[in-house]
Amino acid sequence: MRSFLDKNTRAWTLLKGLLTIMVFAIVAVLLRLDTIVWILKNITTIAVTAFLVVFQPELRKALEQLGTELLSV
């Protein structure tokens, strides 16, 4: 899990971008920017799928480590 949080990884860069988009979405909702909110709602499914594809190696490593730790206890 530590390698996922290293600041020089692709995962960290993408996570920062995702957080930026989330902040933008919150601001859009607060300011009632209906068109932006509509666009964000419609791309959510695609974004979740893309997130899983991009982070697949890191997610697999994290799940392997979790499984190893749970089985060794």
N, C-alpha and C positions, 0 to 999 in steps of 0.2 A: 504494500500500500504506500510505502514511503516514496517509491519511484513515481507514483502518480502525482504526488504533491511537489516534486522537484520543480523549481521555477524555470528550468530550461527545456522542459518537455513540451511536445505538441499538445498534450492534454491540458497542461496549465494554461497555455495560450488560448486554447478553445474555451476553457472554462471562464477565463476573464471576458472573452467575447460574449459568452452566454449570459454572464452576470450583467454586462453592459446592456444587452437586449432586454433583460428582465427589468432593469431600472427604467429603461426607455418605455417599456410597456406600462409600468406603474405610473409614470408621469403622464402617459397618454390617457390612461383611465381617469386620473385625477383631474386632468384638464379637459376631459370629455371630448377627446379627439376621436370621434366615432369612426371615421374612415380608417385611421391607423389601427384602432382596436379591432375593427372588422378584419383587416388584413392579417393582423397577428393571430386572431382566432382561426382563420382559415389555413394558415401555414403551420399550425401547431403539430398536427399529425406528421407532416413531412419532417419537421424539425426534430421530433422525438425519434423517428426512424433514422435520420441522419446522425443524430447524437449517438445512438446505439451502434451504428456501423463504424463511426469514427473512433469511438472509445472502446470498441470490442477487445483489442488486445489488453488494455488496462483493466477492463472489467473482468476478463477471463483470469488474469493474474490475481486480482483481488479475491475473486471467488475461490481460486485454487488455494491461496493462502488461508482464507477463512476456513475452508474445508479441512485443510491440514491441521490448523490450530484446534478446530473442534474435535477432530478424530484423535488427536494426541493427548487430549485432556482426560 
